[in-house]
Amino acid sequence: MITITKLEKAIHLKFVVNHLEIEDVSSGCGESYSVLLVSDDFQNKSTLQRHRMINEALKEEISQMHAFSQKTYTPAQYEEYLARQKKEAE
Protein backbone atom coordinates (compact mmCIF):
# COMPACT_ATOMS: atom_id res chain seq x y z
CA MET A 1 0.00 0.00 0.00
CA ILE A 2 1.21 3.50 -0.80
CA THR A 3 1.16 6.04 2.01
CA ILE A 4 1.49 9.80 1.89
CA THR A 5 4.93 9.43 3.49
CA LYS A 6 6.14 6.97 0.84
CA LEU A 7 4.79 9.14 -1.97
CA GLU A 8 6.37 12.25 -0.47
CA LYS A 9 9.77 10.53 -0.18
CA ALA A 10 9.61 9.30 -3.78
CA ILE A 11 8.78 12.78 -5.06
CA HIS A 12 11.55 14.42 -3.04
CA LEU A 13 14.06 11.89 -4.40
CA LYS A 14 13.17 12.60 -8.02
CA PHE A 15 12.27 16.29 -8.19
CA VAL A 16 13.40 19.67 -6.93
CA VAL A 17 10.46 20.42 -4.64
CA ASN A 18 9.55 24.05 -4.03
CA HIS A 19 6.13 23.14 -2.64
CA LEU A 20 4.26 19.86 -2.30
CA GLU A 21 0.72 18.98 -1.25
CA ILE A 22 -0.43 15.37 -1.17
CA GLU A 23 -4.00 14.46 -0.33
CA ASP A 24 -5.41 10.99 0.18
CA VAL A 25 -8.74 11.33 -1.66
CA SER A 26 -9.80 7.76 -0.92
CA SER A 27 -11.05 8.38 2.63
CA GLY A 28 -7.83 7.09 4.15
CA CYS A 29 -7.50 3.72 2.42
CA GLY A 30 -4.49 4.83 0.36
CA GLU A 31 -5.83 3.97 -3.07
CA SER A 32 -6.33 7.45 -4.55
CA TYR A 33 -4.08 10.46 -4.25
CA SER A 34 -4.08 14.02 -5.46
CA VAL A 35 -0.74 15.78 -5.75
CA LEU A 36 0.12 19.43 -6.23
CA LEU A 37 3.80 19.85 -7.04
CA VAL A 38 5.67 23.10 -7.56
CA SER A 39 9.12 22.56 -8.99
CA ASP A 40 11.88 24.34 -10.85
CA ASP A 41 12.12 21.10 -12.87
CA PHE A 42 8.99 22.19 -14.74
CA GLN A 43 10.51 25.33 -16.29
CA ASN A 44 9.93 25.41 -20.07
CA LYS A 45 7.86 22.20 -19.98
CA SER A 46 4.27 21.86 -21.14
CA THR A 47 1.64 20.43 -18.81
CA LEU A 48 1.74 17.17 -20.76
CA GLN A 49 5.53 16.96 -20.44
CA ARG A 50 5.29 17.62 -16.70
CA HIS A 51 2.68 14.95 -16.18
CA ARG A 52 4.73 12.47 -18.18
CA MET A 53 7.76 13.30 -16.01
CA ILE A 54 5.78 12.54 -12.85
CA ASN A 55 4.13 9.43 -14.29
CA GLU A 56 7.53 8.04 -15.30
CA ALA A 57 9.25 8.96 -12.03
CA LEU A 58 6.43 7.51 -9.90
CA LYS A 59 5.36 4.60 -12.10
CA GLU A 60 5.96 2.01 -9.35
CA GLU A 61 3.93 3.99 -6.81
CA ILE A 62 1.15 4.89 -9.25
CA SER A 63 0.79 1.23 -10.30
CA GLN A 64 -0.29 0.45 -6.72
CA MET A 65 -3.06 3.08 -6.70
CA HIS A 66 -6.60 3.08 -7.97
CA ALA A 67 -6.43 6.74 -9.02
CA PHE A 68 -3.83 9.50 -9.19
CA SER A 69 -4.35 13.15 -10.09
CA GLN A 70 -1.74 15.84 -10.35
CA LYS A 71 -1.35 19.58 -10.67
CA THR A 72 2.06 20.89 -11.67
CA TYR A 73 3.37 24.43 -11.51
CA THR A 74 6.61 26.34 -11.83
CA PRO A 75 7.22 28.63 -8.84
CA ALA A 76 6.07 31.68 -10.85
CA GLN A 77 2.90 29.91 -12.01
CA TYR A 78 2.16 28.86 -8.43
CA GLU A 79 2.47 32.47 -7.21
CA GLU A 80 -0.02 33.50 -9.92
CA TYR A 81 -2.33 30.65 -8.89
CA LEU A 82 -2.23 31.77 -5.23
CA ALA A 83 -2.91 35.39 -6.23
CA ARG A 84 -5.96 34.30 -8.26
CA GLN A 85 -7.24 32.20 -5.33
CA LYS A 86 -6.83 35.16 -2.99
CA LYS A 87 -8.72 37.50 -5.35
CA GLU A 88 -11.56 34.99 -5.73
CA ALA A 89 -11.85 34.66 -1.96
CA GLU A 90 -12.22 38.42 -1.48
Number of C-alpha atoms within 10 A of each C-alpha: 9 17 16 16 10 12 17 14 11 15 18 13 11 13 17 14 15 15 13 14 13 17 15 16 15 13 9 12 11 18 18 19 22 16 19 16 24 23 20 15 17 20 13 10 13 11 13 9 12 20 17 13 17 17 16 11 16 15 12 12 16 20 12 13 14 11 14 16 14 15 13 20 23 19 19 12 13 18 13 13 12 11 12 11 11 10 8 8 7 5
